[in-house]
Amino acid sequence: MLDFDISILIKGAGDLATGVAHRLHRAGFRPVLTELAQPLTVRRGVSFSEAVYEGRIDVEGVTAARAQDLAEAKGMLARGLVPVLVDPAGDTLPKLSPTVLIEATLAKRNTGVSRADARWVIGLGPGFTAGQDVHAVVETQRGHDLGRVILDGAAQPNTGEPEAVRGYTHERVLRAPGAGIFTPALTIGDPVAAGQVVGHVGAEPVPAAISGVVRGLLHGGLAVSRGLKIGDVDPRGRRENCFTMSDKALAVGGAVLEALLHFMAGRE
């Protein structure tokens, strides 16, 4: 019989990390997530990182809450919550000593994770090689291999090209025109027309290149650098899509669940 009471640490709490945590939680596992003090998550409506700012957030029936320390996080687990710890230095890893470590920051490179960090280490996307620095890699690139579990080798390299939605790629992405403080003019879920100002960085306006709905947007008041992704527009215009997990997040979450069950069944 498989032991679902193993400790799981997920590094990162953005939309893909949330898809992973959501699927693990629904399957009976109890993951703990860590985040930065000021997450730069764009898809905040479906990301557990929002708990850092708001205290808690519900994503499709699963509630995440900000925990002050590991003791509080363990108490939250007992109450059926998904705890999110602010931990930019990575102090939770040695304290928790988890059975499973999932690197879900999507940094596109390995920032120091190794197979010695946990019994099973799983990396999302490019930057990791299964059999070398992690035990498994999950493909995050859209296409034929999205969600594939790789037990020997690496994911596809980062292309730097946003996924196409109705033929739009870079046009969908809102980027900071310069360095400064971001002030939103719209909120997630709002309709937007091409040319409409979505927010400002300092005094510079950030207009939408296409019409649709604001699917993601940074928190207001954050200091941003030139070129940083600060939002995205979905040309399909479906407001409900802003508040439900994407097919990509669900696919990646399902792949992590598959990899974990594979290891727990002794097939490593």
C-alpha positions in Angstrom: 0.0 0.0 0.0 1.3 3.4 -0.9 2.1 5.9 1.8 0.4 9.2 1.0 1.6 10.8 4.2 5.1 11.6 2.9 6.5 15.1 3.0 6.5 17.1 -0.2 8.1 20.5 -0.8 7.3 22.5 -3.9 9.7 25.4 -4.6 7.6 28.1 -6.3 3.9 28.8 -6.1 3.1 30.3 -9.6 0.4 28.9 -11.9 2.3 25.7 -12.9 3.4 25.0 -9.4 -0.2 25.6 -8.3 -1.4 23.0 -10.9 1.1 20.5 -9.3 0.1 21.3 -5.7 -3.6 21.2 -6.6 -3.4 17.8 -8.2 -1.3 16.3 -5.4 -3.6 17.7 -2.8 -6.7 16.3 -4.6 -4.9 12.9 -4.8 -4.4 12.8 -1.0 -0.9 14.2 -0.7 0.0 17.2 1.5 2.4 19.6 -0.2 4.1 22.6 1.3 5.1 25.5 -1.1 7.7 28.2 -0.8 7.8 31.6 -2.5 9.6 34.9 -2.7 8.6 37.8 -0.4 7.2 39.7 -3.4 6.2 37.1 -6.1 6.1 38.4 -9.7 3.3 36.0 -10.6 1.2 37.3 -13.5 -1.6 34.7 -13.5 -2.5 35.6 -9.9 -6.1 34.4 -10.1 -4.9 30.8 -10.3 -1.7 30.9 -8.3 -1.2 30.0 -4.7 1.6 32.6 -4.6 -1.3 35.1 -4.2 -1.5 33.9 -0.5 1.7 35.8 0.1 -0.2 39.1 -0.5 -3.7 38.3 0.5 -3.2 35.7 3.3 -5.1 33.0 1.5 -6.5 32.1 -1.9 -8.9 29.5 -3.2 -8.2 27.9 -6.6 -10.9 25.6 -7.8 -11.9 24.4 -4.4 -8.4 24.1 -2.9 -7.4 26.8 -0.4 -3.8 27.9 0.2 -2.8 30.1 3.1 0.4 32.0 4.1 2.2 30.3 6.9 4.6 32.2 9.2 6.8 29.2 9.9 7.1 25.5 9.4 5.2 24.7 12.6 2.2 26.8 11.4 2.5 25.2 8.0 2.2 21.7 9.5 -0.9 22.8 11.4 -2.4 24.0 8.2 -1.8 20.7 6.5 -3.8 19.0 9.3 -6.7 21.3 8.5 -6.7 20.5 4.8 -5.0 23.7 3.7 -2.0 24.1 1.4 0.6 26.2 3.2 2.8 28.8 1.4 6.0 29.9 3.2 7.9 33.0 2.3 11.4 31.5 1.9 13.7 33.2 -0.6 16.8 31.7 1.0 15.6 28.1 0.9 15.7 27.5 4.6 12.6 25.2 4.6 14.4 22.4 2.7 16.9 21.4 5.4 14.3 22.0 8.2 11.6 19.9 6.5 13.9 17.3 5.0 11.2 16.3 2.6 10.8 12.9 0.8 10.0 14.8 -2.4 11.3 18.1 -3.7 9.7 19.6 -6.8 11.5 22.5 -8.4 8.7 24.5 -9.9 10.1 28.1 -10.2 10.5 27.8 -14.0 13.8 29.6 -13.9 14.8 27.8 -17.1 18.0 26.8 -15.3 19.1 24.8 -12.3 19.6 27.2 -9.4 21.3 24.7 -7.2 19.0 21.7 -6.9 20.5 18.2 -6.7 19.4 14.6 -6.2 20.8 14.7 -2.7 18.1 17.2 -1.7 15.4 14.6 -1.2 14.7 10.9 -1.9 13.0 12.0 -5.1 13.6 15.3 -6.9 11.5 16.4 -9.8 12.3 19.4 -12.0 9.8 21.2 -14.2 10.9 22.3 -17.7 14.4 23.1 -19.1 17.5 23.4 -16.9 17.4 19.9 -15.4 18.6 16.5 -16.5 17.0 13.4 -15.2 19.7 10.9 -14.0 22.1 13.7 -13.2 20.8 16.6 -11.0 17.2 15.3 -10.6 15.4 12.0 -10.7 12.7 13.1 -13.2 12.0 16.0 -15.4 8.5 17.1 -16.6 8.2 18.6 -20.1 6.6 22.1 -19.9 6.9 23.1 -23.6 3.5 23.1 -25.4 3.2 20.6 -28.2 3.3 16.8 -28.6 5.5 16.2 -25.4 3.8 18.5 -23.0 3.4 16.8 -19.6 5.7 13.9 -20.6 7.7 12.4 -17.7 11.4 12.1 -18.5 13.4 9.7 -16.4 16.6 9.9 -18.5 17.5 13.2 -20.2 16.3 16.8 -20.3 13.3 18.8 -21.3 13.3 20.8 -24.5 15.4 24.0 -24.3 13.7 27.3 -23.7 12.6 28.9 -27.0 11.8 32.3 -25.5 8.6 32.3 -27.6 5.3 32.7 -25.8 2.7 30.1 -26.7 0.4 31.0 -29.5 -3.3 31.8 -28.8 -5.4 32.4 -31.9 -2.1 33.1 -33.7 -0.9 35.7 -31.3 2.4 35.2 -29.4 4.4 38.2 -28.3 1.4 40.4 -28.9 -0.3 38.8 -25.9 2.4 39.7 -23.4 2.5 43.0 -21.6 6.1 44.0 -20.7 7.5 46.9 -18.7 8.6 49.7 -21.0 11.2 50.8 -18.5 12.2 50.5 -14.8 9.8 51.9 -12.2 6.8 51.2 -10.0 3.9 49.4 -11.7 0.4 50.8 -11.3 -2.4 48.8 -12.8 -5.4 50.6 -14.5 -7.4 47.4 -15.0 -7.8 44.2 -13.0 -7.7 40.5 -14.0 -10.8 39.5 -15.8 -11.5 42.9 -17.3 -12.1 43.2 -21.0 -9.5 45.3 -22.9 -9.3 46.8 -26.4 -6.2 47.1 -28.6 -4.5 50.3 -27.6 -6.2 50.6 -24.3 -3.9 51.4 -21.3 -3.7 48.5 -18.9 -1.4 50.2 -16.4 1.7 52.4 -16.0 5.3 51.9 -15.1 6.2 55.2 -13.5 4.6 57.7 -15.9 4.9 55.5 -19.0 1.6 53.8 -20.2 1.4 50.1 -20.9 -1.1 49.6 -23.8 -2.6 46.4 -24.9 -1.5 45.3 -28.4 -4.6 43.2 -29.0 -8.2 43.0 -27.8 -9.4 40.4 -25.4 -9.5 39.9 -21.6 -6.8 40.7 -19.0 -5.8 37.1 -18.0 -2.9 38.1 -15.8 -1.4 41.2 -14.2 1.2 41.9 -11.6 0.3 43.3 -8.2 0.3 47.1 -8.1 3.2 48.9 -6.3 5.9 46.4 -7.4 9.2 47.7 -8.7 9.8 46.3 -12.2 12.7 46.3 -14.6 12.6 47.0 -18.3 11.2 44.1 -20.3 9.8 42.3 -17.3 6.5 40.5 -18.1 3.8 42.4 -16.1 0.6 40.9 -17.7 -1.0 39.1 -20.5 -4.1 39.4 -22.7 -6.2 36.4 -23.8 -7.7 37.1 -27.2 -10.4 34.5 -26.7 -12.0 36.9 -24.3 -13.4 34.3 -21.9 -13.4 35.8 -18.4 -13.8 32.5 -16.7 -10.5 31.3 -18.1 -8.8 33.9 -15.9 -9.9 32.1 -12.8 -9.5 28.4 -13.7 -6.2 26.5 -14.2 -5.0 26.1 -17.7 -4.7 22.9 -19.6 -0.9 23.3 -19.3 -0.9 23.6 -15.5 -3.2 20.5 -15.3 -1.0 18.5 -17.7 2.2 19.4 -15.8 0.5 18.6 -12.4 -0.7 15.3 -13.7 2.8 14.4 -14.9 4.3 15.2 -11.5 1.6 13.0 -9.9 2.5 10.2 -12.3 6.2 10.5 -11.6 5.7 10.4 -7.9 3.5 7.4 -8.0 6.0 5.7 -10.3 8.7 6.2 -7.7 6.5 5.2 -4.8 5.7 2.0 -6.6 9.4 1.1 -6.5 9.9 1.5 -10.3 12.8 3.9 -10.0 
